[in-house]
């Protein structure tokens, strides 16, 4: 029986290359491809692949949000993050979202195929250097602070963020103030930059 895999990646060329690469493995079948987390979730629900391979940074829904949603819905789908982000903060959040694997895009092709086989068999596969680093610094942000800070980092005003999240402007300012304080930043832009560098955003 082939291992049924869905590939979720917003860059079309990378997505196609990953699918072609995996198709050369005799025991792996790519049953679907998606360009963002929302499409990936739809495919996970309709196809129920054994393994879902996803990037982190994508429009509409990130790979971490996708993993968390798959976990919340208790789908029998194992999620593997494949990313360029070698950041401990991302790995911690990925593990919290229940992922079965976290690999870097510069890993050899054989490493990815072998990881998929091991994960289908029930193992958890994490890039070893990142695994050692992941527990050195805890993420101080709450989910809501992270959400508000992400929008602020994209240039949204407090009023725009309030509208998007159905919050009052005062509440948004409080969340931003907390995040800025926790990160030792001087303003919202710097706070977003620090959080992104550490993989917390």
N, C-alpha and C positions, 0 to 999 in steps of 0.2 A: 504493500500500500504506500502510495506517495504521500509525503508530508504536504498538506495543503497550506499555502502561504498567500497572504495579502500584503502588497507593498504600498506604503503610504509615504509620499515624498512630493513636495511642491515643485521641485525642479524637474521638468519633463525629461531632460537628457539623463539625469542621474537615475530617475525612476525607471526609464527604459533600460539603462545599463544594468541596474540591479536585477530587473526581471530577466534579462537575457543571460546574465551571469548565473542566476539560480536555475534557469531552465537547462543549463548544461549538466546539472547534477541529476543523475538518473532517478533519484528517490525524492526529488523536490518538485512540486508543481505550483506555479504561480497562478492562482485562480482569480485574482482581481488586483486592480491598481487604482489608487485614489490620489488626488492632488492636494487634499487637505484633511484635517482631522474629522470634520463632519462627514465627508464622503467615506472616510475610513470606517467610521462608526456604522454608517449605513451598510457597508459591505460586510463588516463583522457580524451585524445582525442578520443579514440575508444569507450569507455564505457559511457562517460559523467555521472559519478556517482554524487549523490547529495552532498556527503561528501568525501573528501580525507584526510586520517589520515596519517601524515608523521613525521618521526624523522628529526632532523636537520643534524647531522654529518653523511654523507654517501658518498661513492665514486661516481665519474662521475659527479653528480650534487647534491648539498646539498638540504635539505628541504626548506631552505629560497630561494634558486635560483628557485626551483620548484614552490613555491608559487608565486614568482615574475613573472615567465613565464606564469602561469595560469592567473594571473591578466592582464598581457600584451596582452594575446590572448583573453581576455574577455570571458573565458569559464564559463558556469553557474555551477561551481563547488566550493563548500565552503571548504576551507582548514583549517585543525586543526593540529597544531604542538603538538606532544606528545614527550617530551624529558626529559632527566635527568638534563638539563642545567637550573638551577634556576638563570639566569643572566639577569639583566635588559636590557643590551645591545642587547641580542638576541631578547628579547620581542619587543623592539623598532623597530628593523629591520624587525621582523615578521609583526608587525602592518603596517609598511611602505609598505610591500609586499602584504597587503590586506588580511591577514589571519582572519578567523572568530573565531578561538579558539587557546589558548595556555595553555596546561596542562602539569603537571609533571607526570612522570611515577610512582611515588610513591603514586599517588592519588588512592582512592578506585575504584574498578571496576565499581560500580554503578555510580560514578561521571562521568566516561567517557561516559557511555551509555546515561545518562541524558543530558550531554553536547552535544552529537551528536543530540539528539532530539531537544534541544533548538536551536542549530545552524541551523538545517534543517528548523526550524520555523522562522528563520531570526535574531535570537539573536547573540550577540558576547559573548563568554565565555572565560574569562582570569583568571588564578590563582590569587586570590585577593591580596596575599602578594606581588607578583611580580608586579602587576598593580600599587600598591602604590609606589614601588621603581623605576619604569621604567623611571620616568621623572626627576630623581635626577642628572644624569650626562649625558651630550650629547656626542654622538660619534663624535670625531673630524676628523675621516678619510674620505677621498673621496672613492668612489667605486674602482677607479684605485689603490690608495695607499693600500687599503685593499687587493686587488688581488695580487699585487706585494709582499706585506708583507707575505701573506699566503704562497706563493711559497718559499720565503726566509726562513720562519719558517720551511719548510719541507726540507731545506738544499740545495735548488737550487742556483746556482751561478747567478750573474747578467747576464752573457751571456746566460745561459739556460732560465732565465726568459724572457729576450729580445726575444729569439727565439720562446718561447711559445706564447707571447702576440704580436708579430710583432712590437716590439718597438726597439729603439736603446739602446745600453748599457748605454749611458749617460742619457737617459730619465729614465731608470729603476733606476739608481743611484740617480737621482733627486727625484723620488717618494719615494725611501727608506729613503733618507735624510730628506725629509719632514715628513714622518711618524715617524722616530726616534726622530726628534725634537718635534713634537706635543705630543708624549708620554713621553717625558723626559727620554728617554732611552739612553744607552751608545753605543749600537750597534743593528744590525738588529735582532739578536736572542732574545735579551732582549725585543725589541719592539714587536716582534711577541708574546712573552710570556705574556706581559702586555695586549696586545690587546685581546688575547685569554681568559685571566682571566676575562676580563670585558665584554666578549661577543661581541666584535667588529670585530672579525675575521671570 
